[in-house]
Amino acid sequence: MARRYQEFSWREARGRSDAHEELSARIGEDAELCDLLSGSLPAGNKQQPNLLLAAVRHLDGPHAELGPRGESAYGRWREWTIRHWDEVRAVIMQRATQTNEPGRCATLLPLLARLPQPLALLEVGASAGLCLHPDRYRYRYEHDHAYGDGNGGGYDGDGTYGHEVGAPGSPVVLGCRTDWAPGELPGRLPEVVWRAGIDLDPLDPVAEPEDLRWLRALVWPGEEERAARLSAAVDAVRAVPRPRIVRGDLIEELPALAAEAPPGATLVIFHSAVLSYLPPARREEFARLVRTLLDGRAGGGHWIANEHHSALPWLPAPEPRPARPDDTLQLTLALDGRPVARTGPHGQSLHRL
Ligand SMILES: C[S@@+](CC[C@H](N)C(=O)[O-])C[C@H]1O[C@@H](n2cnc3c(N)ncnc32)[C@H](O)[C@@H]1O
């Protein structure tokens, strides 16, 4: 347990959240607390450091926003956590680590917009379903290099290219840096006529305030931009019909749900940051199932994957590039099993492969 927290501290939290880096490092040195955790939580996912840290934030434990700073602040966090252990444990047992990052729509949109319209969207591992509303957000693509197409985009003062598209008046503006040429970026939003999802544990942040609080607790201290994006996306979809999200396993539930997609629309089965939750053999099984379902559908359909390349073993690994700090976290965007781009883990960038 101690090693798990220490590794979480330097491998995952460092560079992303000072608060979580410090807190998990201190837990990793706290033999008594580690004994409590390993003695009262079942082995496996329930022992994930991220789950404990989010549970304490969810319950408004001390320093929920900032995390401990120093020895005595850690002492207060630890004392509170042990005193409220039954409640903390109940949250851990009830919940799972499942963020929902609407920012990823910025990397999906250019592919969705170029498919034959209208679309029937089916997302597996949909969490709260915020990525099922790509037509309800606004997007700002910023080019690394200067391009001009005289078509809705323009040069900014600093020489970068800005291309905006999306729902007018949306409270969400998703920014994305890209090297895709303006002509490859969408000029308008896709037309979505059907949307549905599957998740082991669907969340409904619009109807269930506790679900929204849980999603917020999962955003790490120091990632205020993500927290603001999450709230804005929930506001953007508050008044629209909520997509049906079937509770269950993505392989078991997929055939029946895909069969419900209206025949006149292009069925798009998509997923982002989901397949790493599956054992490798299930990933292959899922890929075969998607191909079979789309091949068997009159008029076909498309498959969009936005996953870490290690979860897409049937694709060649991306070529190594000069290391950048966030490179190991980048996702691979693939259309119908063909890799097309490398994307930022939260949708903040889209670069050709
Ligand atoms: C990291 S979240 C990503 C959510 C969303 N796709 C996004 O990009 O924001 C992964 C989601 O996959 C779901 N999940 C994991 N394994 C699953 C399975 N076997 N069947 C259905 N959903 C699953 C989790 O419950 C979680 O909501």
The ligand as an ORCA input file, in Angstrom:
! r2SCAN-3c Opt
* xyz 0 1
  C     -11.975      7.637    -17.601
  S     -13.719      7.473    -17.811
  C     -13.907      8.233    -19.407
  C     -15.299      8.748    -19.623
  C     -15.545      9.422    -20.974
  N     -15.371      8.480    -22.054
  C     -14.656     10.623    -21.185
  O     -13.800     10.576    -22.103
  O     -14.766     11.596    -20.460
  C     -13.921      5.746    -18.182
  C     -15.361      5.261    -18.071
  O     -15.437      3.920    -18.582
  C     -16.331      3.186    -17.777
  N     -16.048      1.753    -17.929
  C     -14.921      1.097    -17.570
  N     -15.014     -0.216    -17.885
  C     -16.219     -0.399    -18.460
  C     -16.907     -1.525    -18.991
  N     -16.366     -2.742    -18.991
  N     -18.142     -1.339    -19.505
  C     -18.720     -0.101    -19.500
  N     -18.114      1.006    -19.010
  C     -16.886      0.864    -18.489
  C     -16.088      3.730    -16.373
  O     -17.195      3.461    -15.526
  C     -15.892      5.220    -16.649
  O     -17.094      5.943    -16.551
*
